[in-house]
Amino acid sequence: MLLAKFPRIQLAHAPTPLEPLSRLTQLLGGPKLWIKRDDCTGLATGGNKTRKLEFLIADAKAQGCDVIITTGAVQSNHARQTAAACAKVGGLKAVLVLNGAEPAVRTGNILLDDLLGAEARIVNVERAGRAKAMQAVADEMRGKGHKPYVIPSGGSSPVGALGYVAVVQEMLQQSFEQGVNFQYIVAASGSAGTQAGLVVGAEVLRTGAKVLGISVADRTPDLKANVLKLARQTVELMGVNCPIAEESVIVHDEYFGEGYAQPTPGMVEALRLVASTEGIILDPVYTGKAMAGLMDLVRKGRFKKDDNVVFVHTGGVAGLFAPAQVESFQSRHAKARV
Ligand SMILES: *Cc1c(COP(=O)(O)O)cnc(C)c1O
């Protein structure tokens, strides 16, 4: 049945709660906003990558691999969750190829990478050079007699995307139990795996819900092409007959500001507002910008008052404590409030 044929190791505390954002809904004047708490997946401060890693790590184990190589930015939530998954499962060494500059202090996610026993290698390459840098590490590991498994940036392979097909399945059940019919699912979109999985889940399970991806780094044509390609590959991997139409991939690229991880006034406002009205902490790189997008779309009348809109909290709070991010709440954006 659908996902049961794929190897999977349970890593997430699931089902994660699906809760109303009552005070935020009231403040913004509708639609009815809900939150899917995938920041509570439980693995070393949680987040969305845990969902993908349930399938990816199981695939690596099934292939007899003993080293997991993956990549991301220095503050990668994906790298941190991969490190934790390897620690928990055992018999897997995690090598994290992180691109960027060596920080003055290793705080936030990269501090956790170290605690989790992973080897974090900071490499001086651009985002485009990550795949090659991982291949070099894979060759090195093979030379030492290991069998490496390479996970692409963000865990966004068809196997990884299955994690978010599973989340739609979980939300469908919760929607039934709670008697709430959702019209929209809104999530931050970076390396395409989360959105692709959500789109495939929404289509294959005939939910009738639309998925809105709020881009955190790329312009709409690029991200949309990535999501569409990955969604189609995922459907093929699943072996189901379900064509994914271009129209089912909806991307908003007007909320990431100057670029990936660059703070915006909207992000600062979203973090302050959601924290102070709901007691929920968003992150500055992904969910803060996605929530800023959702709030803007609400204010612009994108939804009907009685629509039910679920925001997927994909985690990332550890990244809030990176020095560059902490600063944005204390200096130039500090006064951004509603
Ligand atoms: C990686 C990440 C995302 C984006 O997920 P993709 O599958 O890469 O699009 C969103 N939120 C957080 C906190 C993340 O770490």
The ligand as an SDF file (V2000), in Angstrom:
LIG
                    3D

 15 15  0  0  0  0  0  0  0  0999 V2000
   15.3840   22.5510    4.8920 C   0  0  0  0  0  0  0  0  0  0  0  0
   14.3390   23.3460    5.5650 C   0  0  0  0  0  0  0  0  0  0  0  0
   13.1990   23.7880    4.8790 C   0  0  0  0  0  0  0  0  0  0  0  0
   12.9960   23.5810    3.4050 C   0  0  0  0  0  0  0  0  0  0  0  0
   12.8040   22.2560    3.0540 O   0  0  0  0  0  0  0  0  0  0  0  0
   13.2310   21.7990    1.5790 P   0  0  0  0  0  0  0  0  0  0  0  0
   12.7760   20.4120    1.5020 O   0  0  0  0  0  0  0  0  0  0  0  0
   14.7140   21.9700    1.5040 O   0  0  0  0  0  0  0  0  0  0  0  0
   12.5450   22.6900    0.6220 O   0  0  0  0  0  0  0  0  0  0  0  0
   12.2440   24.4760    5.5690 C   0  0  0  0  0  0  0  0  0  0  0  0
   12.4070   24.7630    6.8720 N   0  0  0  0  0  0  0  0  0  0  0  0
   13.4940   24.3850    7.5700 C   0  0  0  0  0  0  0  0  0  0  0  0
   13.5950   24.7740    8.9870 C   0  0  0  0  0  0  0  0  0  0  0  0
   14.4990   23.6490    6.9380 C   0  0  0  0  0  0  0  0  0  0  0  0
   15.5780   23.2900    7.6380 O   0  0  0  0  0  0  0  0  0  0  0  0
  1  2  1  0
  2  3  1  0
  2 14  2  0
  3  4  1  0
  3 10  2  0
  4  5  1  0
  5  6  1  0
  6  7  2  0
  6  8  1  0
  6  9  1  0
 10 11  1  0
 11 12  2  0
 12 13  1  0
 12 14  1  0
 14 15  1  0
M  END
$$$$
